[in-house]
Amino acid sequence: MPTTQRAVSAQRSLGLVFAALAGCVAPEQELAQPTAERATTETAPPLEPTTAANAPAGEPEAPGRVEPRQPSGWRVAKPALMVYAERQQRRAMRRGQIESRRPFAIYGVEPGPGCEGEGWAEVDQGGFVCLEHASVSEGPAQIQPELPAGQTMPFIYARPKILDRKTGAIAHVPRWRDRYALVRGDQPLDVLEPDRQYTFVKTKTRKSGLMLIDADERAVLAKDLKIAEPSEFSGRELAEQPVAADRRAAWSVGRPAILRARPEGGAPQVGTIEYHATLEIDPRPIVVGAEQWFAVPEANAFVVAADMNYWIPGPELAEAAGDQLWLDVELGQQTLAVMRGQSPVFVTLISSGAGGTGTPLGLFRIYEKLAVSPMRSGPNAEDPYYVDGVPWVQYFHRRYALHASYWHDDFGKRRSHGCVNLSPKDAARVYALTSPEVPPGWNSLREHKGDRGTLVRVRRGSDPVPDRRLPLGEIDDTEDTGGS
C-alpha cells in the first residue's frame, strides 16, 4: 500500500479528535521559524486570488497583483532563509522567510558585503536573500504547504494517548532515532512530551506494528498515540449555492438537529438534520416560552435555535471599495464570510475564543501569513499547550490569527484560546484568497507597501467595531493576559 494510503488508513483506524483547546500564541521570534520537511507528492489546486487593493482609509491603495516575472533560476537551502526588504542589509526589515529544502525563484544575483558564496539574490515580493547556504535547484517552486495526494492536511498529526481521564495518566511514548533502531530494539532516543501534538510524514508497518515517522526519520509506535482525524467540514460557495433573498445560509450544530412539525419541543418529529449539514432558514425567530425556533421552509418544519447557526449580514464597510476582497467574522453565530465589496461570496462556520480568552472585536489587517507554524501558550499560562504543524496561519492582531484546526470538529461553537479556528478545507480556501500573497517556496510573508494585508472585521451582530489597524509595517506583539 502506498505511504499516503497507509497514512489515511492509519487515521481512519486510530483517528480520534484531540480534545484540547485551539492554540494561537506563536512568540514573535517563532513566527517564521523553519518547519519540518513535509511529504511531497501533489499540491492542492490553486484558488483564484483577489486582485483588489487592500488599502486602509487614508492610505494609498496597493497596486493590484501582476503577472509573475520569469525567474533567472531556482535555488534551495537546507536552513530556512530570511528575506530582507533591502539588498545587502541583514539589519533591514524582515519581509518573510523561505522554506527549508524547498526550491524558490530568484531574479538575479549580485556579490555584496555580509554574504559569502554566490551573493545576494533578488526574490519575489521585492525581497532579497543571501545565497551563502543555498545551492542550485532545477525548480520549479511550489506553493506551501505541499499536500500528499488525496489528503487535506500536510501531516499526520498525533499525540500521546490519555490512558485515564480521571487520573490524567498519559501514555509513555518512546521515540527511536529511526525505524531500523526501533525494529532492532535499540535504546530509544527520547520520550514524547505529554499534552503535545506531533507531526509525522509517513508510516511503515513491521512486526513491531504500525510506525509513524517524522521529517527527521525518527520513529514511534502508533499504538501509543492518538491520531487526529481532521474535520471534513467546508463552507458554502454562494455562486454555486445561492441563498434566497428572504432566507439565510445556516448549518446544523446539533448532533443531530431535530425537525419538528411545529415550533414546540413536544411537537411530532418529522426528520433530522445531520451535524454540520448546510441549509436555509427563515431568519425571523419564533419565540415559544423560553425557546427560540426557526422555520426551515424547504422541509416545511421547524428547528430550535440552539441547534442552528446562521450567517447574519453586517453593516456595510465603507473601507471596502468596489469589489475589494475582505473577511467578515461574526462571533454571535460563529461565522466567517469572504466578502467582495459589500456582497458575500463564501460563508462558513468558525470557532472563536472561549471563556476568558475571547477573540477581540475590531477592524484589522492581516499583517503576516505563514504556510505552517507551531503554536504554543504564552509564558505562565494556566492551560499550557503546544500544537505543531498548524497550516494556513494568518495573523491579524497581536497573537490572534485565522488558522486551520485539525484537533476538533466543533466549528460553530466557541472553542479556541482567542484565534479564529477554521476547518482545514476552509482555512486553505481563505488563505489562498487573501493578501499578502506568500510566494511559492516561501513559508511566511509580512504585508508591505506592495502587498497590503486583507481587511478583517471581527464583530458581534450589527454593533459597530473600533478601527484597530496599525500603520503599515508596525506590529503590536503585546501578549494579552488571557492568551490567544
C-alpha positions in Angstrom: 0.0 0.0 0.0 1.5 3.5 -0.9 2.7 5.6 2.1 -0.1 8.1 1.7 -2.8 5.4 1.6 -1.3 3.8 4.7 -1.4 7.2 6.4 -5.1 7.6 5.6 -5.8 4.1 6.7 -4.0 4.7 10.0 -6.0 7.9 10.5 -9.3 6.1 9.9 -8.5 3.1 12.1 -7.0 5.0 15.0 -8.2 8.6 14.5 -9.8 10.3 17.4 -10.2 14.0 17.9 -7.7 15.9 20.2 -9.8 17.5 22.9 -7.5 20.4 23.9 -8.4 23.9 23.1 -7.1 25.6 20.0 -3.6 27.1 20.2 -2.8 30.6 18.9 0.3 32.0 20.5 3.5 31.9 18.5 6.2 34.1 20.1 7.4 36.8 17.7 10.8 35.0 17.2 8.9 31.9 16.2 6.5 33.4 13.7 8.7 32.3 10.7 10.9 29.6 12.1 11.7 26.7 9.7 9.1 24.0 9.7 9.6 20.3 9.4 10.1 18.9 5.8 6.8 17.6 4.6 6.0 14.7 2.4 5.5 16.0 -1.2 3.6 14.2 -3.9 1.0 16.7 -5.2 0.0 20.2 -4.4 -3.6 21.4 -3.9 -5.1 23.2 -6.9 -4.6 27.0 -6.6 -7.6 29.1 -5.9 -8.2 32.4 -7.6 -6.6 35.2 -5.6 -8.0 38.7 -5.3 -6.7 41.5 -7.5 -8.4 44.2 -5.4 -6.5 46.7 -3.4 -6.5 46.3 0.4 -5.5 49.8 1.5 -6.9 51.2 4.7 -8.7 54.5 4.7 -6.4 57.5 4.3 -3.6 55.5 2.8 -2.8 55.0 -0.9 -4.1 51.8 -2.4 -1.7 49.0 -3.0 -1.2 48.1 -6.7 -3.1 45.0 -8.0 -1.3 41.8 -8.3 0.6 41.5 -11.6 1.7 38.5 -13.6 4.9 36.9 -12.2 8.2 37.6 -13.8 10.2 34.8 -15.4 12.9 33.6 -12.9 16.5 33.6 -13.8 16.8 30.4 -11.9 15.9 28.5 -8.7 17.8 27.8 -5.5 17.3 25.6 -2.5 18.8 25.9 1.0 18.9 23.4 3.9 18.3 26.1 6.5 15.3 28.4 6.1 16.4 31.7 4.6 15.4 35.1 5.9 14.1 37.5 3.3 15.0 41.2 3.7 13.4 44.3 2.3 16.7 45.7 1.1 19.7 44.2 -0.7 22.9 43.6 1.3 21.2 44.7 4.5 20.8 41.9 7.2 19.5 44.6 9.5 16.8 45.7 7.1 13.2 45.0 7.8 12.3 41.3 7.5 9.9 40.6 4.7 9.4 36.9 5.1 11.1 33.5 5.2 11.8 30.9 2.5 11.1 27.3 3.4 13.9 25.0 4.2 14.7 22.4 1.5 12.1 23.9 -0.9 13.0 25.4 -4.3 12.5 29.2 -4.7 12.7 31.6 -7.6 15.5 34.2 -8.0 15.7 37.1 -10.4 19.4 37.9 -10.5 22.4 37.7 -8.2 25.0 40.3 -7.1 28.0 39.9 -4.8 27.8 42.1 -1.7 29.1 42.6 1.8 27.9 40.3 4.6 27.2 37.4 2.3 29.7 34.7 1.4 29.4 32.4 -1.6 27.2 33.3 -4.6 26.0 36.6 -3.2 22.7 38.4 -2.7 19.7 37.4 -4.8 16.5 39.3 -5.6 13.5 37.1 -4.9 9.7 37.6 -5.1 7.8 40.4 -3.2 10.7 42.8 -3.7 12.8 40.9 -1.2 16.5 39.8 -1.1 18.2 36.8 0.4 21.8 35.8 0.9 22.7 32.6 -1.0 25.6 31.6 1.2 23.9 28.4 2.2 21.9 27.8 -1.0 22.6 25.6 -3.9 21.2 25.4 -7.5 17.9 23.7 -7.9 16.0 22.6 -11.0 12.8 24.0 -9.6 10.1 24.9 -10.0 8.9 26.4 -6.7 5.7 25.1 -5.2 3.1 26.8 -3.0 3.5 25.7 0.6 2.3 23.7 2.4 2.5 20.9 -0.2 -0.2 18.2 0.4 0.2 14.5 0.0 -2.1 13.2 -2.7 -5.7 12.7 -1.6 -5.2 14.5 1.7 -6.4 17.8 3.1 -3.6 18.3 5.6 0.2 18.3 5.2 1.0 15.9 8.0 -0.3 13.0 10.1 -1.0 14.5 13.5 -0.8 12.6 16.7 -0.3 13.0 20.5 0.4 10.6 23.4 -2.8 8.8 24.4 -4.7 9.7 27.5 -4.9 6.5 29.4 -7.2 7.6 32.3 -9.0 10.9 32.3 -9.8 10.7 36.0 -6.1 10.5 37.0 -4.7 12.3 33.9 -2.4 9.4 33.1 -0.8 9.7 29.7 0.9 7.0 27.6 4.7 6.8 27.8 5.8 7.1 24.2 9.5 6.2 23.4 11.0 7.7 20.2 13.8 6.0 18.2 16.4 7.5 16.1 14.9 5.8 13.0 12.6 2.9 12.2 15.6 0.5 12.0 16.6 1.3 15.5 13.0 0.6 16.6 12.8 -2.7 14.9 16.2 -3.8 16.3 15.1 -3.0 19.8 17.8 -0.3 20.3 17.7 2.1 23.2 15.1 4.9 22.5 16.4 8.3 21.6 14.0 10.1 23.9 10.3 10.2 25.0 7.5 12.3 23.6 6.2 15.1 25.8 2.6 14.7 27.1 -0.2 17.1 26.0 1.6 18.0 22.8 0.6 17.4 19.2 3.4 16.0 16.9 3.7 15.8 13.1 4.6 12.8 11.0 5.2 12.5 7.3 4.8 8.8 6.6 4.0 5.4 8.1 5.7 1.9 8.0 4.4 -1.4 9.1 6.7 -4.1 10.6 6.3 -6.9 13.0 6.5 -4.4 15.8 3.4 -2.8 14.5 2.4 0.5 12.7 5.1 3.1 13.0 4.8 6.8 12.5 7.9 8.6 11.1 8.7 12.3 11.3 10.6 14.5 8.9 13.9 13.7 10.7 13.3 10.0 10.2 12.6 9.5 14.0 10.0 6.7 14.6 7.4 5.9 17.2 4.8 3.2 17.6 1.3 4.2 16.6 -0.3 2.1 19.3 0.8 4.6 21.9 -0.6 7.6 20.1 -4.0 9.2 19.5 -4.1 10.1 15.8 -6.1 13.2 14.8 -8.8 12.9 12.3 -9.2 16.4 10.8 -12.7 17.7 10.1 -14.0 17.3 6.6 -16.4 20.3 7.0 -16.4 23.0 4.4 -18.4 26.2 3.9 -20.9 27.3 1.3 -19.9 28.8 -2.1 -22.7 31.3 -2.8 -22.1 31.3 -6.5 -22.8 27.6 -6.6 -25.4 27.5 -3.8 -27.1 30.9 -3.8 -29.5 31.7 -0.9 -32.9 33.2 -1.4 -33.2 36.9 -0.5 -35.6 36.3 2.4 -33.6 33.4 3.9 -30.2 32.9 5.5 -27.5 30.3 5.0 -27.4 28.1 8.0 -25.7 25.0 9.4 -26.8 22.3 11.9 -24.8 22.3 15.1 -27.0 19.7 16.8 -25.9 16.1 16.8 -28.3 15.8 15.0 -30.7 18.7 14.9 -34.4 17.6 15.2 -37.0 18.9 12.7 -40.5 19.2 14.2 -43.9 19.8 12.7 -44.5 22.9 15.0 -42.1 25.2 16.9 -42.7 23.2 20.1 -40.5 20.7 21.9 -43.4 18.3 22.2 -44.4 18.5 18.5 -44.0 15.5 16.3 -40.6 14.8 14.9 -40.6 15.0 11.1 -36.9 14.5 10.4 -33.3 15.3 11.4 -30.5 17.4 10.1 -27.1 15.8 10.2 -24.3 17.6 12.1 -22.8 20.5 10.0 -25.3 20.0 7.2 -26.0 23.2 5.3 -29.5 24.5 4.7 -31.6 27.7 4.6 -33.8 29.1 7.3 -36.3 32.0 7.7 -34.2 34.3 9.9 -37.3 35.7 11.7 -37.2 34.0 15.1 -40.3 32.3 16.6 -40.4 32.7 20.4 -42.2 30.0 22.2 -41.8 30.2 26.0 -38.1 30.4 26.8 -37.0 29.0 23.5 -36.5 30.4 20.0 -37.2 28.5 16.8 -36.6 29.0 13.1 -38.7 27.8 10.2 -36.9 25.6 7.6 -39.1 26.3 4.5 -37.6 23.6 2.3 -38.6 20.9 4.9 -41.8 22.6 5.9 -40.6 22.2 9.5 -39.1 24.0 12.5 -35.8 23.7 14.4 -34.8 25.0 17.8 -32.4 27.9 17.5 -29.8 26.3 19.8 -29.3 23.6 17.2 -28.7 26.0 14.3 -26.1 28.7 13.4 -26.7 31.1 10.6 -25.0 33.9 8.8 -26.0 37.4 9.9 -25.2 40.2 7.4 -23.3 43.1 8.9 -23.3 46.8 8.3 -21.6 48.0 5.1 -17.9 48.5 5.4 -17.0 51.9 3.9 -13.3 50.9 3.6 -14.2 48.0 1.2 -14.3 49.9 -2.1 -15.6 48.3 -5.3 -15.0 44.6 -5.4 -12.3 44.6 -2.8 -12.0 41.2 -1.0 -12.2 41.2 2.8 -13.1 38.9 5.7 -16.1 39.4 7.9 -16.1 37.4 11.2 -19.3 37.4 13.3 -18.9 36.0 16.8 -22.5 35.7 17.8 -23.3 32.9 15.3 -19.7 31.9 14.9 -19.4 32.6 11.1 -17.0 34.0 8.6 -17.8 35.5 5.2 -15.5 36.2 2.4 -16.8 39.4 1.0 -16.4 41.1 -2.4 -17.2 44.7 -1.8 -20.5 44.6 0.2 -21.5 41.1 -1.0 -20.7 37.7 0.5 -19.2 35.1 -1.9 -18.4 32.4 0.7 -19.8 31.8 4.1 -18.7 29.2 6.7 -18.5 28.3 10.4 -15.7 29.1 12.8 -14.6 28.5 16.4 -13.5 31.7 18.2 -12.2 32.3 21.7 -14.0 30.7 24.6 -14.2 31.6 28.3 -11.7 34.3 29.4 -9.8 34.2 26.1 -12.3 35.9 23.7 -11.5 37.0 20.2 -11.0 40.8 20.0 -13.6 42.9 18.2 -12.4 45.5 15.6 -11.2 46.2 12.1 -7.8 44.8 11.4 -5.5 43.8 8.5 -3.7 40.6 8.0 -0.1 41.5 8.8 1.6 38.2 8.4 0.8 34.9 6.8 2.6 31.5 7.4 2.1 28.3 5.4 2.8 26.3 8.6 3.7 27.3 12.1 3.8 25.8 15.6 1.6 27.4 18.2 2.0 27.4 21.9 0.6 29.0 25.1 2.2 32.1 26.5 4.5 32.2 29.5 2.9 31.1 32.8 -0.3 30.1 31.0 -2.9 28.3 33.3 -3.7 26.0 30.4 -0.4 25.3 28.6 -0.5 23.8 25.2 1.7 23.2 22.1 0.5 22.2 18.7 2.9 21.5 15.9 2.4 22.0 12.1 -0.6 24.3 12.2 -1.3 25.2 8.5 -2.7 28.3 6.8 -2.0 30.8 9.6 -3.0 34.5 9.1 -2.1 36.9 11.9 -4.4 40.0 12.1 -3.8 41.4 15.7 -1.1 40.6 18.2 -1.0 36.8 18.5 -4.5 36.4 17.2 -4.8 34.5 13.9 -7.1 32.7 11.5 -5.8 29.2 11.0 -6.7 25.6 10.4 -7.6 23.4 13.4 -7.0 19.7 13.0 -7.7 18.8 16.6 -11.5 19.4 16.7 -14.7 19.4 14.7 -16.7 21.9 16.8 -17.0 24.6 14.2 -19.9 26.7 15.1 -19.0 26.8 18.8 -16.5 28.8 20.8 -13.5 26.6 21.3 -10.1 28.4 21.0 -7.8 30.5 23.1 -8.8 33.5 21.0 -7.8 32.7 17.5 -10.4 32.1 14.7 -10.4 28.4 14.0 -11.3 27.2 10.5 -11.7 23.7 9.2 -8.7 22.5 7.1 -10.6 22.9 3.8 -11.9 26.4 4.7 -8.5 27.6 6.1 -6.8 26.6 2.8 -9.6 28.3 0.8 -9.4 31.6 2.7 -5.6 31.6 2.8 -5.4 31.3 -0.9 -7.6 34.4 -1.5 -6.1 36.9 1.0 -3.1 39.2 0.9 -0.2 39.3 1.3 0.3 36.5 -1.2 3.0 34.1 0.0 5.2 33.2 -3.0 5.9 29.6 -4.0 8.6 28.0 -1.9 8.2 30.5 1.0 6.8 29.7 4.4 5.9 33.3 5.5 5.4 36.8 4.3 4.6 40.1 6.1 2.5 42.8 4.5 4.3 45.7 2.9 3.6 48.6 0.6 3.4 46.5 -2.5 1.0 43.9 -0.9 -1.0 45.1 2.0 -2.9 42.7 4.2 -6.5 41.9 3.6 -9.0 43.7 5.9 -10.6 41.6 8.7 -13.6 42.8 10.6 -14.5 41.0 13.8 -18.0 41.9 15.0 -20.9 40.7 17.1 -24.2 41.2 15.3 -24.5 44.7 13.9 -22.7 46.5 16.6 -20.0 49.0 15.4 -16.4 48.0 16.0 -13.3 50.1 16.6 -10.7 50.6 13.8 -7.7 48.9 15.3 -5.5 48.8 12.2 -1.9 49.8 12.7 0.4 51.8 10.3 1.9 49.6 7.6 5.0 47.7 9.0 4.0 48.3 12.6 3.3 45.2 14.7 1.9 45.1 18.2 3.2 41.9 19.7 1.9 42.6 23.2 0.8 39.4 25.0 -2.8 39.6 26.2 -3.4 38.4 29.7 -5.8 35.7 28.6 -3.6 34.3 25.9 -4.8 33.7 22.4 
